[in-house]
Amino acid sequence: MTEFEKNLVYAGVDTHKDTHTLCLLDYVGRAVGTFRFPADAKGYDALAEKIGGPEACVGVGVEGAGSYGAGLTRRLVELGYCVYEVMAPGRAKRKPGRPKSDPADAEVAARQVLAKVNLSKPKDQTGWTEDLRQLMVARDRLVQATSAMINAAKALIVTGPEDLRKSLTELSRKELRNALAKFDPEADGTILALGSLGRAWDLQDREADALEEKMKEILEANAPALLAIFGCGTVSAAALAVAGGGNSERLNSEAELASLCGAAPLLTSSGKTERHRLNRGGDRRANRALYQIAVTRMSYDQRTKDYVEKRKREGKSKKETIRCLKRYIVREVFRALRHPFEIKGPSWKDLRPARQALGITLVEAGKALNVGFQKVSYAETGRLMNARFLEEYDTWLKAQTKEAS
């Protein structure tokens, strides 16, 4: 063993809100020591200085690289260190008699780097996916708060005066919001309470819509291929983009993405029974996005409907069928993440000029395609990034052009 190899170290960091604890191991796995640093810019540099230069460090295992350790991870990557995200062992997996402390957790992280187990490349949190994640978090909170306000308003309506309950009970969600927002702010009792909830509801709805529109702009500029997946809306595309991260090349295969999204099949066979079950691990927000896409396709995509019927004849339950669908959808998502600007089919920018040149109205086009004219309008303005419908619309326009000529 050369002198250089003897000077190599393995590092592990247990991260928290205010402090980070570093553990260093030498080339044979002996603990060199543990050190604590503040979780700020000066602390990051001091921690890096204690490790030594990047050339002397085999790797740094950071626990919580996407949360408390996000700032440290970015700084270490900037300095040229090989950084891994490590998994903290749960209580059930912790060895009996082993202490639970920050230095002990940091040592576990360092030993995972030494053994090369439970390691993954951390997501890039410096680009557009980080902006998308922050917008998505804010929108989710607004939607949750809005749901709480709707429930509170409906509870007040149920216990309110008879004439008020009768006038509001049959209204749709949007109609109820508009009606409550117009209530007199100078009134008393139930009217004042409902009006206050209605105005807050209206404000948060508009804020959530504005954030969703901004999310769509980011996706159109950086990953339009995700929006082009059939059944994948803005919110689902954002969840999948954030799960993949700004450095989606860290995912080596579709199987890795499926495991990350909790869509990898888990074998649960016993004796003569051979079957797979749902995976309850992985990124649950990304898993929910896959579920929404699958459910949408089951309602509106004939090819998916045929597939569901086939699985039903084979004896598959609805849950098992959706699990299979999610795994197939992962293939499309993986290709979209790896090739974010590769969209098969026509561009939406060419559709409106072609229709107007033929003198066809939106209503006529909608009737011919058996859809509402709003869907045609959304397709022409880029608001509907559905490659299959765009291709169908483009084919129909070309057929009309041939007939006209």
C-alpha positions as CSV (number, residue, x, y, z in Angstrom):
1,M,0.0,0.0,0.0
2,T,1.4,3.4,-1.0
3,E,1.8,6.3,1.3
4,F,-0.9,8.2,-0.5
5,E,-3.4,5.4,0.1
6,K,-2.6,5.3,3.8
7,N,-3.6,9.0,4.0
8,L,-7.0,8.5,2.5
9,V,-10.0,9.2,4.8
10,Y,-13.7,8.4,4.8
11,A,-16.1,11.0,6.1
12,G,-19.7,10.8,7.5
13,V,-21.9,13.7,8.6
14,D,-24.9,13.7,10.8
15,T,-26.9,16.9,10.0
16,H,-29.2,19.0,12.1
17,K,-30.8,22.4,11.9
18,D,-28.1,24.2,14.0
19,T,-25.1,21.9,14.0
20,H,-23.4,19.2,11.8
21,T,-21.3,16.4,13.3
22,L,-18.4,15.0,11.3
23,C,-16.8,11.6,11.8
24,L,-13.5,10.6,10.0
25,L,-12.3,7.1,9.4
26,D,-8.8,6.2,8.3
27,Y,-8.0,3.9,5.4
28,V,-8.6,0.7,7.4
29,G,-11.8,2.0,9.1
30,R,-10.4,3.2,12.4
31,A,-12.2,6.3,13.8
32,V,-9.9,9.3,13.7
33,G,-12.3,11.5,15.6
34,T,-15.6,13.3,15.7
35,F,-16.1,17.0,15.4
36,R,-19.0,19.4,15.5
37,F,-19.5,22.5,13.4
38,P,-22.2,25.2,13.1
39,A,-24.7,24.8,10.2
40,D,-23.7,27.9,8.3
41,A,-21.3,29.0,5.6
42,K,-18.3,29.3,7.9
43,G,-19.1,25.9,9.4
44,Y,-19.3,24.3,6.0
45,D,-15.8,25.6,5.1
46,A,-14.4,24.6,8.5
47,L,-15.8,21.1,8.1
48,A,-14.3,20.8,4.7
49,E,-10.9,22.0,6.1
50,K,-11.0,19.3,8.8
51,I,-11.7,16.6,6.2
52,G,-8.7,17.8,4.1
53,G,-8.5,18.2,0.4
54,P,-10.9,16.4,-1.9
55,E,-8.0,14.3,-3.3
56,A,-7.4,12.8,0.2
57,C,-11.1,11.9,0.8
58,V,-12.6,8.9,-0.8
59,G,-16.2,10.1,-0.1
60,V,-18.4,12.0,2.3
61,G,-21.6,10.4,3.4
62,V,-24.2,13.0,4.3
63,E,-27.4,12.0,6.2
64,G,-30.3,14.2,5.2
65,A,-28.6,15.7,2.1
66,G,-32.0,16.9,0.9
67,S,-33.0,18.6,4.1
68,Y,-30.8,19.9,6.9
69,G,-27.7,18.9,4.9
70,A,-28.7,20.6,1.7
71,G,-26.5,23.6,2.2
72,L,-23.5,21.5,3.2
73,T,-24.0,19.2,0.3
74,R,-24.0,22.0,-2.2
75,R,-20.8,23.5,-0.7
76,L,-18.9,20.2,-0.6
77,V,-19.8,19.5,-4.2
78,E,-18.6,23.0,-5.2
79,L,-15.3,22.2,-3.5
80,G,-14.9,19.0,-5.5
81,Y,-15.7,16.3,-2.9
82,C,-17.4,13.1,-3.8
83,V,-20.6,13.3,-1.8
84,Y,-23.1,10.6,-1.2
85,E,-26.5,10.6,0.5
86,V,-26.7,7.9,3.1
87,M,-29.7,6.4,4.8
88,A,-30.1,6.6,8.6
89,P,-30.8,3.2,10.1
90,G,-34.3,3.0,11.7
91,R,-34.8,1.9,15.3
92,A,-35.6,-1.6,14.1
93,K,-32.4,-1.9,12.1
94,R,-30.1,-0.4,14.7
95,K,-27.7,-2.9,16.2
96,P,-28.7,-3.9,19.8
97,G,-26.6,-2.1,22.4
98,R,-25.4,0.5,19.9
99,P,-25.7,4.1,21.2
100,K,-27.9,6.7,19.5
101,S,-26.1,10.1,19.3
102,D,-24.9,12.5,16.7
103,P,-21.3,11.2,16.8
104,A,-22.6,7.6,16.5
105,D,-24.8,8.5,13.6
106,A,-21.9,10.3,11.9
107,E,-19.8,7.2,12.3
108,V,-22.5,5.0,10.8
109,A,-22.6,7.4,7.8
110,A,-18.8,7.1,7.4
111,R,-18.9,3.3,7.6
112,Q,-21.5,3.2,4.9
113,V,-19.1,5.0,2.6
114,L,-16.3,2.7,3.6
115,A,-18.5,-0.4,2.9
116,K,-20.2,1.2,-0.1
117,V,-23.7,0.3,1.0
118,N,-26.9,2.3,1.1
119,L,-25.3,5.1,-0.9
120,S,-26.9,7.3,-3.6
121,K,-25.9,10.4,-5.5
122,P,-27.7,13.4,-4.0
123,K,-30.1,15.4,-6.1
124,D,-28.9,18.7,-7.6
125,Q,-30.7,21.3,-5.7
126,T,-29.3,24.4,-7.4
127,G,-31.3,24.5,-10.7
128,W,-34.8,24.8,-12.0
129,T,-36.0,21.7,-10.1
130,E,-35.3,23.4,-6.8
131,D,-37.4,26.4,-7.9
132,L,-40.1,24.0,-8.9
133,R,-40.0,22.1,-5.6
134,Q,-40.4,25.4,-3.6
135,L,-43.3,26.5,-5.7
136,M,-44.9,23.0,-5.3
137,V,-44.5,23.1,-1.5
138,A,-46.2,26.6,-1.4
139,R,-49.0,25.5,-3.7
140,D,-49.6,22.3,-1.7
141,R,-49.9,24.3,1.5
142,L,-52.4,26.7,-0.1
143,V,-54.5,23.9,-1.4
144,Q,-54.5,22.2,2.1
145,A,-55.5,25.5,3.7
146,T,-58.2,26.0,1.1
147,S,-59.6,22.5,1.8
148,A,-59.8,23.4,5.5
149,M,-61.7,26.6,4.8
150,I,-64.1,24.8,2.5
151,N,-64.9,22.3,5.2
152,A,-65.3,25.0,7.8
153,A,-67.7,27.0,5.5
154,K,-69.8,23.9,4.7
155,A,-70.0,23.1,8.5
156,L,-71.2,26.7,9.2
157,I,-73.8,26.4,6.4
158,V,-75.2,23.2,7.8
159,T,-75.8,24.8,11.1
160,G,-76.9,28.1,9.7
161,P,-80.3,29.6,9.3
162,E,-82.8,27.7,7.1
163,D,-83.0,30.3,4.3
164,L,-79.2,30.6,4.1
165,R,-78.7,26.8,4.0
166,K,-81.3,26.4,1.3
167,S,-79.7,29.1,-0.9
168,L,-76.1,27.7,-0.6
169,T,-76.5,23.9,-0.4
170,E,-77.0,23.2,-4.1
171,L,-74.2,25.5,-5.4
172,S,-71.1,24.1,-7.1
173,R,-67.7,24.7,-5.6
174,K,-66.9,27.7,-7.7
175,E,-70.4,29.2,-7.3
176,L,-70.2,28.7,-3.5
177,R,-66.8,30.5,-3.4
178,N,-68.1,33.4,-5.4
179,A,-71.3,33.7,-3.4
180,L,-69.5,33.7,0.0
181,A,-66.9,36.2,-1.2
182,K,-69.6,38.7,-2.0
183,F,-71.1,38.5,1.5
184,D,-71.3,41.9,3.4
185,P,-68.1,42.3,5.5
186,E,-70.0,44.6,7.8
187,A,-72.6,41.9,8.7
188,D,-72.7,40.0,11.9
189,G,-72.7,36.3,12.9
190,T,-72.8,33.6,10.3
191,I,-72.8,36.0,7.3
192,L,-69.6,37.7,8.6
193,A,-67.9,34.3,9.2
194,L,-68.9,32.9,5.9
195,G,-67.9,36.0,4.0
196,S,-64.5,36.0,5.7
197,L,-63.9,32.4,4.8
198,G,-65.2,33.0,1.2
199,R,-62.8,35.9,0.6
200,A,-59.8,34.0,2.0
201,W,-60.8,31.0,-0.1
202,D,-61.0,33.1,-3.2
203,L,-57.6,34.7,-2.5
204,Q,-55.9,31.4,-1.9
205,D,-57.4,29.8,-5.0
206,R,-56.0,32.6,-7.1
207,E,-52.6,32.4,-5.4
208,A,-52.5,28.6,-6.0
209,D,-53.5,29.1,-9.7
210,A,-50.7,31.7,-10.1
211,L,-48.1,29.3,-8.6
212,E,-49.3,26.5,-10.8
213,E,-49.0,28.7,-13.9
214,K,-45.5,29.6,-12.9
215,M,-44.7,25.9,-12.4
216,K,-46.0,25.2,-15.9
217,E,-43.7,28.0,-17.4
218,I,-40.7,26.4,-15.7
219,L,-41.6,22.9,-17.0
220,E,-42.3,24.2,-20.6
221,A,-38.8,25.9,-20.5
222,N,-36.9,22.9,-19.1
223,A,-38.9,19.7,-19.5
224,P,-41.7,19.9,-22.0
225,A,-41.5,16.2,-22.7
226,L,-42.9,15.5,-19.2
227,L,-46.0,17.7,-20.0
228,A,-46.4,15.8,-23.3
229,I,-47.0,12.5,-21.5
230,F,-50.7,11.5,-21.9
231,G,-52.6,12.3,-18.6
232,C,-49.7,14.2,-17.0
233,G,-50.7,17.6,-15.9
234,T,-48.6,20.4,-14.4
235,V,-48.7,19.2,-10.8
236,S,-47.9,15.6,-11.7
237,A,-45.1,16.7,-14.0
238,A,-43.7,18.9,-11.3
239,A,-43.7,16.1,-8.8
240,L,-41.9,13.7,-11.2
241,A,-39.3,16.4,-12.2
242,V,-38.5,17.1,-8.5
243,A,-38.2,13.4,-7.8
244,G,-35.8,13.0,-10.7
245,G,-33.8,16.1,-9.6
246,G,-31.8,18.5,-11.8
247,N,-29.3,15.7,-12.4
248,S,-31.5,12.9,-13.6
249,E,-28.4,11.2,-15.0
250,R,-27.9,9.8,-11.5
251,L,-30.7,7.4,-12.3
252,N,-29.1,4.6,-14.3
253,S,-32.2,2.8,-15.4
254,E,-36.0,2.7,-15.4
255,A,-35.8,0.2,-12.6
256,E,-34.1,2.8,-10.4
257,L,-36.7,5.4,-11.1
258,A,-39.5,2.9,-10.4
259,S,-37.9,2.1,-7.1
260,L,-37.5,5.8,-6.3
261,C,-41.1,6.4,-7.1
262,G,-42.4,3.4,-5.2
263,A,-43.6,1.7,-8.4
264,A,-41.2,-1.2,-8.5
265,P,-43.0,-4.6,-8.1
266,L,-42.4,-6.4,-4.9
267,L,-42.5,-10.2,-5.0
268,T,-44.8,-11.7,-2.4
269,S,-44.9,-15.4,-3.5
270,S,-45.4,-18.3,-1.3
271,G,-45.7,-22.0,-2.3
272,K,-47.8,-22.3,-5.4
273,T,-48.9,-18.6,-5.3
274,E,-46.8,-16.2,-7.4
275,R,-47.8,-12.6,-7.3
276,H,-46.5,-9.0,-6.8
277,R,-47.8,-6.4,-4.4
278,L,-47.8,-2.6,-4.2
279,N,-44.7,-0.9,-3.1
280,R,-45.3,1.4,-0.1
281,G,-41.9,3.0,-0.1
282,G,-40.2,5.6,-2.3
283,D,-41.2,9.2,-3.0
284,R,-44.9,9.2,-2.2
285,R,-45.6,12.5,-4.0
286,A,-44.1,11.0,-7.2
287,N,-46.0,7.8,-6.6
288,R,-49.2,9.8,-6.4
289,A,-48.4,11.5,-9.7
290,L,-48.1,8.1,-11.4
291,Y,-51.4,7.1,-9.8
292,Q,-53.1,10.2,-11.2
293,I,-51.8,9.6,-14.7
294,A,-52.9,5.9,-14.5
295,V,-56.4,6.8,-13.4
296,T,-56.7,9.5,-16.0
297,R,-55.7,7.0,-18.7
298,M,-58.1,4.4,-17.4
299,S,-60.9,7.0,-18.0
300,Y,-59.9,8.6,-21.3
301,D,-57.4,6.4,-23.1
302,Q,-58.8,3.6,-25.1
303,R,-55.5,1.7,-25.3
304,T,-55.4,1.7,-21.4
305,K,-59.0,0.7,-21.2
306,D,-58.3,-2.4,-23.4
307,Y,-55.3,-3.2,-21.2
308,V,-57.4,-3.0,-18.0
309,E,-59.9,-5.4,-19.5
310,K,-57.2,-7.8,-20.5
311,R,-55.8,-7.8,-16.9
312,K,-59.3,-8.2,-15.5
313,R,-59.8,-11.3,-17.6
314,E,-56.5,-12.6,-16.2
315,G,-57.8,-12.3,-12.7
316,K,-55.9,-9.2,-11.7
317,S,-57.6,-6.9,-9.2
318,K,-57.9,-3.1,-9.8
319,K,-55.0,-2.4,-7.4
320,E,-52.8,-4.9,-9.2
321,T,-53.7,-3.5,-12.6
322,I,-52.9,0.1,-11.5
323,R,-49.6,-1.1,-10.1
324,C,-48.7,-2.6,-13.5
325,L,-49.8,0.6,-15.2
326,K,-47.6,2.8,-13.0
327,R,-44.6,0.6,-13.8
328,Y,-45.3,1.1,-17.6
329,I,-45.7,4.9,-17.1
330,V,-42.3,5.0,-15.4
331,R,-40.8,4.0,-18.7
332,E,-42.2,7.1,-20.4
333,V,-41.2,9.3,-17.4
334,F,-37.6,8.0,-17.5
335,R,-37.3,8.8,-21.2
336,A,-38.8,12.3,-20.6
337,L,-36.3,13.0,-17.8
338,R,-33.4,11.8,-19.8
339,H,-34.5,13.6,-23.0
340,P,-36.5,16.6,-21.6
341,F,-36.9,18.4,-25.0
342,E,-37.6,15.3,-27.1
343,I,-41.3,15.5,-28.0
344,K,-42.7,13.2,-30.6
345,G,-45.4,14.5,-32.9
346,P,-46.3,18.0,-34.2
347,S,-45.7,21.3,-32.5
348,W,-48.7,23.1,-31.0
349,K,-47.5,26.4,-32.6
350,D,-48.4,25.1,-36.1
351,L,-52.0,24.1,-35.3
352,R,-53.8,27.4,-35.1
353,P,-52.3,28.9,-38.4
354,A,-53.3,25.6,-40.2
355,R,-56.9,25.7,-38.9
356,Q,-57.3,29.4,-39.7
357,A,-55.9,28.9,-43.2
358,L,-58.7,26.4,-43.8
359,G,-61.4,28.7,-42.4
360,I,-62.4,26.2,-39.7
361,T,-63.8,27.5,-36.4
362,L,-62.9,26.0,-33.0
363,V,-66.4,24.7,-32.6
364,E,-66.2,22.9,-35.9
365,A,-62.8,21.4,-35.1
366,G,-64.1,20.2,-31.7
367,K,-67.1,18.5,-33.2
368,A,-65.0,16.8,-35.8
369,L,-62.6,15.5,-33.1
370,N,-65.4,14.7,-30.7
371,V,-64.1,17.0,-28.0
372,G,-65.1,20.4,-26.6
373,F,-63.8,23.5,-28.4
374,Q,-61.9,24.5,-25.2
375,K,-59.7,21.5,-25.6
376,V,-58.9,22.5,-29.2
377,S,-58.1,26.0,-28.0
378,Y,-55.9,24.7,-25.2
379,A,-54.0,22.5,-27.7
380,E,-53.4,25.5,-30.1
381,T,-52.1,27.7,-27.3
382,G,-49.8,25.2,-25.7
383,R,-51.9,24.8,-22.6
384,L,-52.6,21.1,-23.4
385,M,-49.3,19.3,-23.8
386,N,-50.9,16.0,-24.9
387,A,-48.8,14.5,-27.7
388,R,-51.5,12.0,-28.7
389,F,-54.2,14.6,-29.1
390,L,-51.8,17.0,-30.9
391,E,-51.0,14.2,-33.3
392,E,-54.7,13.4,-33.9
393,Y,-55.5,17.1,-34.4
394,D,-52.6,17.6,-36.8
395,T,-53.6,14.5,-38.8
396,W,-57.1,15.7,-39.1
397,L,-56.0,19.2,-40.3
398,K,-53.7,17.6,-42.9
399,A,-56.6,15.5,-44.2
400,Q,-58.8,18.7,-44.5
401,T,-56.0,20.4,-46.4
402,K,-55.8,17.5,-48.9
403,E,-59.6,17.7,-49.4
404,A,-59.5,21.4,-49.9
405,S,-56.7,21.1,-52.5
